[in-house]
Amino acid sequence: MTVIVSEVKSRRDYSEFIHLPEKIHRGHKQWVPPIWNDERAFFNSSKNIAFQQCDTILLLARRNSEVVGRIMGIIHRSYNQLHNESNARFGFLECYDDQKTAHALLQAVENWGRSKSMTRIVGPYGFSDKDPQGLLVEGFEHLAMIASNCNYPYLVKLVENEGYSKEIDCFAFRLPMDFKLPEKHRLIYERVQKSTRYKILEFTSRWQLKPYIVPILRVMNECYQDIYGFIPMEEKEMKEFANRYLPILNPKFVKIATLQEEVIGFVVGLPNISRGLQKSGGYLWPLGIFHILRAMKKTKQIDLMLGGVKPGYQGLGLDLLMGFKLVDSAKTTGFEQIEVHLILETNYKMLAEVLQLNADPHKRFRIFQKTL
């Protein structure tokens, strides 16, 4: 039967776009649903400030009136201008194992990109590196982590069959809490620990932590500026981001480095909530929130979500000091392992540090590209 691709227009289209992954991944043991209320806000141009910097299109594929696939097209005008590029992006691709559907969806976004004078397309990629990025190409047997993609192996082949090739890979690492610190790192850690110049802030309540969320994001703007796909956050976006994630943060697993009251570094860990999200089905009410809170208490894994040190203070060992403060807090709470969220293959310094700890690169994600 013919696959028909059309733009999301109606409220029903919008709902079908958001909830299609729930149907495709039914029975997929490693897939973790998002929080659906957050998804509705994310794809709502009146609520997500990122839409203001981008041209976008949401598309659905139907076969015999049944929705069988979805895709989003994004042209990030600010990012393209900053990097002197003319790239379109495809993201949030979902479909069943059918080449005709994948072809129709990708071709529709490619044609849309050409109509906007774009010369290349990359993806899967969202508005920024804070959104799920890349297709999982290794590590299909492992449970997905919040804010990361999870796909069946067939989706990789469907994309490659449409003429897409590798743009860049990124990795997720896992290591036990009792890892041994290399001698060189131990000496750096001991030196910076003795210093009275820097202060590491630790928290016991979200009320204490809240005033520091936006300063953390300002530091992130500075130290992430050269990372692939990163676009600095605006102040309004920072506040929205803070309000979105503060309720699920455990303040014990956020560490901040300061110099004379100025925030110069941070690490943010989060007890893994994947099992809780699976049990909740992605719905917070009436009982979903309790599944998530219970998962945060029962899990033995901390997910390292964000971390960075302001340029000018890098290489001093502040990342080690904050990291070990986080590990100490996790150990005393009974956690046994840590998963380090995505590290680009071009981030040689970070990769070298993680690999020296004998971390397991248990997931690989790939962003693809194609000339238009």
N, C-alpha and C positions, 0 to 999 in steps of 0.2 A: 504494500500500500504506500501511497505517496506521503512523504513527510512534509508538513507545512509549518514554516516558521513565521511567527508573528510577534509584534511588539506587545509588551505588557501594557495594557490600557485600563482595564476595569479592576474593580476591587477583587473580583473573583480571580482574574489573571494574577494579580499581586499575591493573593493567598496561595495559589497553586505554585507560583514560582518559589515562594519561601518554603513550602512544605514538601516539595517534590523529593528532596534528599531523604526524608523520613520514609517514603515509599520505596525508593531504590535500595536503601540500606536496611530494610526490614530483614532481620535475621543475621545481619553482618556483625559478628561478635566484637570486632575491634573498633567499630564506628561509634562515635560519641556525639549525641545530638547537641546543637547549640541551645541556648536559652531562647525560646521562640519570641518572647517579647523583645529581647535585644535585637533579634534578626529583623523584626518588623521596623524597629527604630533605625537600624543600620541601612536598610534599603529604602527608607523614606527620605526623599530629598528635602522635606521641610524640617526634618529633625537631625539629619547628618550633615554637618557643615562641610564635609569633604566634597559634596556635590557642587558646591559653589565654585570650586577650582577646576571642575572637570566637565567634559561632555560625556554623557552616559547613555546607554541603551540597555534595556532588559528584554530578553527574548525567550519565548517558549516554543518548543517543537511539539507538534501534535501529529498523531497518526490515527485516522478514523475518529477524530474528536478527542482522543485520549492524550493527555500530556505525557510525553516520553522523554523530554529533555529540556534543559534550560542553559542559559549562558548570559553573562553580562559583558558589555563592551565599555571600556573606559579610555578616554583620552585626557591625561592629566596635563592640562595646559601649563601650569606653573612648573612642574617637573621637566617637561619637554623644553621649556624656555631656559630653565636653569642649566640643563645639560646639553643644550643645543641638539635636541633629538626631535624626530617626528614619528614617535612610536604610539601605536594603539596598544591596548591591553585587552586580553580576555581573562575573565575570572569567573569563579563560582560555577564552573562547568559540571553538569551532572547529566548523565543519560544512561540508558540500559546498554547492554553489549550489542550495539548495532552500528555499523559503519555509516549507513545512510543517515542516521540521526546525527551522529557526530559531524559528518560532512556538512549537512545542512546548517547546523548551528555555527560551526567555525566559518563556513563560507559566508554566512549572513553577517557575522562580525567583521570579517575581512573586507567585505564589500562596503560596509558602513565606514570602516577605517579609511578605505580608499576615497570614499566620498568626502571625507574630511581632510584629504591631501596627506594622509599618513603614508609612510614608506616602509614601515616595519610593524610587526605585531609580536608581543611577548606575553607569556602567561603560563600557567594561571597566576595572576597577580591582581591584587585589589587596589585600593586607593593608596596604600603605603605598605611598608614592611611590617606594620602592626597587624595587618589583616592576614588570614591564611594565604600561604604562597606556595607555589610549586605543586607538582604531583608526586605522591609517594612512589618511589621506584625501587626502594629496598626497605625491608623491615615490615612487610605486610602482616606478620604474625603478632606484632606488638600493638597494645592498646593505644588508641589515639590520645593525644593530650589536648587540653583546651586551647583554642585559637590556632590549631594546626589542621591541615587537610588530612583526610582519610579517604582513600579511593580503592576500588578493586584494581588488580593488575591490568585488566582488559582496557581500562581507560587510557593507560600509557600508550598501548598499541594503537588505539583509535586515533590519538593525537598524532603519533609518529606517521601513521599511514596517510595523514593529510599534508605531509611535507614539512612537518616541524622537526627541528633539531635542537640540541642542547644549547641553552644560553648560559646557565650557571646552575651549580648544585649547592645545596646547603644541608647540614647534618644536625641531627639531635644525638646527644651523647648521654650515656648513663654510667654512673659509677657508685660504688658503695661509700657509705659515710666514713668508714674506717680506712680510706685510702691513705697511702703513705706519701708525705710531701717530699719531693726531691731536695737534696741538700742545699742547692743554690736557692731554692724558694724558701726553705726554712730559715736561712740566714737573713734573707730580705725581710721575711715576716718578723723575725726577732728584732731586727733593727727598727722597723717602723713602729712596732708595738711599744718600744721604749721611748719613742719620740713624744714630747709633750706639746708639739706644735699642732697636731691634728687631733680632732675629737671624733669618736664614733658614737652616733646617737642610736639608742635602742628604745623600743616602745612597748607599752603594755596595753594600750587602748587605741582604737581608731580615732578617738577625739584628740589624742596627742599627735597622731600621725597626720591627720587631715591637713594642717597648715603647710606641710612639707611636700605634698603631692605635686603641686604646680611647680615649685622650685626644682623638684626632681626632673620633671619633664622639660624644664628650661635647660638643665644640664644635658639631658638626653639630646636636645636639639643641637647642642654644641659638639658632643662626642660621637654622634651618629651621622654627622653631615656627609661623610665620605662613603657611607654604606650604600650598597646597591639598592635602589628603589626608595631610599628614605627621603621624605620631604618634611621640613620643619613644621612643627605644630604651631598653630596660632593660639593666642591666649584663650579665646573662647573654646577652641577645640580641646585645650588642656583641661579646662574646667569640666567639660562634658565627659572627657575620658576619666577624670578623677571621680566624678559622680557615678560613672558606670561601674568602675572596678573597686572603689573603696569598700562597698558592702561585703565583698568576698575576700578582701585581704585580711590575713592574720598579722597584726602589727609586730608580733614576735619575730617574724621572718622578713622584716624590712630593716636594713641597716643603712645609715647615712653618714658620710664623712663630711666634716665641716672644718673650715679654717676661719677663725674669728667670726663665727656666726654665719659664714657663707657656705652654702651647700656646694661641695666640689666633687662628690661621688655618691653612688648608691648601688645597692643590690636589692632585688625584690624576689622573694620566693613565695610559693603558694602551695599549700598541701594539695596533692593531686585529688581532683574532684571528679575524675572521669567516670568511676563506677557510680557515683551519686547522680551524675547527669544521665547515665544510662537508665538507672532505676526511675528517675523522675520523668523520663521521656522528653526532657527539655522544658517541662512545665513546672513553674514554681508553686502554683496553687492547685489544689488545696494542700497536698502533702509533699510536693516536689522539693520544697526548700528544706524539709526535714531529712530527706534522703541525701541532699547535698551536704548539709551540716554533719550528718552521721558519717558520710564518706570522708570528710575532712578530719574527723576524729579517729577513724579506723585505718586510714591509709598509712603505709610505711614509706611513702615516697614524697619528697619535696620537688616541685618543679621550679627551676630557676628561670624566671620569666624575663627579667630585665636586669641590666647592670651596666655601669659605665663610670668613668672618671673624666673630669673636665680636662681638656687640653691644657698643658702647662703643669699638670700634676700627675700625669701618667708616668709609669715606670718607677714610681717611688715605693710601690708595695701596698698602696691603699686598697687595691682590688683584692689582694691576699688577705689583708686585715679584715675587711668587711666580709669577705667570703668565709673566713674561719669563724667570725662571730656568728654568721648565719648557720654554719655547720654545727657549732657548739649548741646553739639554740635548738636545732633539729635533733641532735643526739639526745639532749636532755629530755626531749619530748617523745623519744622513742622511734624516730625515723631511722630507716636503714639504708636508703639509697636516694640519690638525687639525679634528676634528669635535667640536662642543660639544653634549653630551647635553642632554636636554629642558629647555627654558625655558618656563614658563607665560606665556601672553599677558598675564596681569595683573602679571607681574614687570617693570614698566615700566623700572626702573632698569637691570636686566641687559640687557633687550632693546635699550635705547638705546645701551648701551656696545658691545654686539656689532655692532649695525647701523652704528655709527660706524666700525667696522673694515671695512666693506663685505663683511661675511660673507653667505654665501648661505643663506637659509632653505630648505634643499632637502627637508625633510620636515615635514609637519604631522600631528599626532595629535589625535584628538578623543575626549573623554569625553562620553558621552550621559547623558540623564536622562529619567525618566518618572514621572508621579504615579501612585501605586497606589490 
